[in-house]
Amino acid sequence: MKGATPDFEEFVAARSPRLLRTAWLLTGDPHQAEDLLQTALAKVWPRWEQIAVDRPEAYVRRVLVNAHVSWWRRRWHGELPHDRLPEPPTAEDPFDDVLMGQVVVAAVRALPARQRAVVVLRFFEDLSVEDTAEALGCSTGTVKSQTHRALRALRGRLPARELLLDGRRHDGA
């Protein structure tokens, strides 16, 4: 990176994998995640000297979430969610955990952007309520209420693990 400070280069080398994972969880697409991380890093690089002084990862994470929300508001992705999931495998499958992971990611992706950001930061990034509120620029009460709404929606969307993995249909039949 021409013109970048050594501190910025070290930060990018050390923290990019974790930030890329956050971006992927927000977007659900590896290519969009790379673009989102690149956009966030490009936004913070000109002001790195001021940012690096106090919790730079939290600042970059907040830029990442804000950029994603901005993208989400501007784009219609042409995808429509479906009420019914495909039939699960009928026999013991070595890929059961992969299937469950895909179902969970799909359910999280179906949440509204703000709720999705709260779930990603709280449960995938393991941030506290206070750190999540700081990253999103809102109050801790907002984080708690958005978490409550998101978890309620996820409980309604996710089948019980036993129903998903034992071969029965997802609609309870």
Salt bridges, closest charged atoms under 4 A:
GLU57 OE1 - ARG15 NE 2.94
GLU57 OE2 - ARG18 NE 3.78
GLU57 OE2 - ARG61 NH2 3.11
ASP97 OD1 - ARG161 NH2 2.63
GLU125 OE1 - ARG18 NE 2.88
GLU125 OE2 - ARG21 NH2 3.21
ASP131 OD1 - ARG55 NH2 3.44
GLU134 OE1 - ARG55 NH1 2.99
ASP166 OD2 - ARG168 NH2 2.44
ASP171 OD2 - ARG84 NH2 3.05
ASP171 OD2 - ARG169 NH2 2.54
